[in-house]
C-alpha cells in the first residue's frame, strides 16, 4: 500500500502562484510514475503533469510553460509549481502514484483562482 498526502492548495488571484506538495509513504519502492491530476466540478478528472522515477516528464498542453512538476526521490515527494494561474485552473488537484500493478490517489487539495 502507498499513502499520498497533498498540501499547498488555497485561494489565489489570477496571475498568482501556488506550490502543491505530495508526500508518499508506505510501499514506495514499487512506485515508478508520480503525477498530478485535477478535477473541476462537473468535469472528468484530467492529467496535469507526470514524472517517472528516472526523471522523464510530461505535461498537459494547457499547463505547458506555466506549471512545473518536480520530484525528490530521497524525500518521497512530488511537487507542482503553478504560475500564471487562471480562473479555469480552479479544481481539486490530486496526487497520483503508479506501480506496475496499480495506482494510488491522495485525498486532493482545492485550488481556487479568483479575484
N, C-alpha and C positions, 0 to 999 in steps of 0.2 A: 504494500500500500504506500501511496505517496500523498502527503498533505501539502496543500498550497494555500498560502495566506497573502492576500493582496493588501496594499495600503497606498495612500497618496492621492486618492480621489478628492474631489471637492468642487466648489463653485469658483469659476474664473471668468473674467471678462473676455470678449472676443479679442484675439490677438495675443492673449496671455499664454502662459506656460504652466505645465504641471509635470511632475515626475512620478510615475507609478512604480511601485516595487512589488516583487513577488518572492516570498521566501518558501523554499521547498524543504521538506523533511520526510523522513521515512526511508523507503527503499529507493533512494535517489540514484544508486548505481545503475539501475535499469533504465534511467531516463536518457533519451537521445535529444529529441526536439522539445524546446520550450517556446512558448509564444503568448501572444495577446490576441484576444478576440473581443468583439463588442456587440452589444445588442441594444438597439433603441426600442422604445415602446411601439408595439405593432409590427416590428420588423424581425427578420431572422437574424440569428447570430452570424457574424461575419468575421473573417480573418482580418487582423490588423497587421501583425508582423510576427515572424518566427525566426529562431536562431537554433542551429544544431549545436551539438556538443563540440564539433570541430570548428565552429565559427561561421558556417555558411548562413547567410541572412536573406530573408525575403520580406517584401513589403507589399501591401495592397496599394494599388495605384493611387487611391485617394489620400494616402498619407506620405507618399514619397516626397522627400525634401522638407517635410515638416516634423516627422516623428523619427526617433532613433531608438532601436532596440539594442540592448547590451546584456551580457551575461557574465557572471562571475562564478565559475565552476567551483572555486575553492570555498566560496561562501554559500553556494547553492542558491544564488539569487539571480533573478532576471529583472531588468528594468525597462521602462518605456518612457523616454523623454519626449514630451509632446510640446511643440512650439507652434506659434501662429494658429492657435486654436480657433475653430469656427463654431457657430451655433449647431451646425449639423454634426459636429463631433460629440454632441451630447448623447450619452449612452451609459449603460453599465459595462464596465470593462472587466474581462475575465482572464485570469492566467490559466494556461493550459500546459500540461506536460505529457509527453508521449513516450512509451517504450515500444518494443517490437510487438507487444501483445495487447496493450490497451492505453486509453487516455485518461487523464485526471483533470479535474476542474477545481479552481478556487471558488470562493463564495461570491466574488465580484466586488467591485468598488465603483461607486457612481461618480461620473464626471459630468458636470453641467456647465455649459458655456453660455453665458447670458449677461447682458448689460442691465 
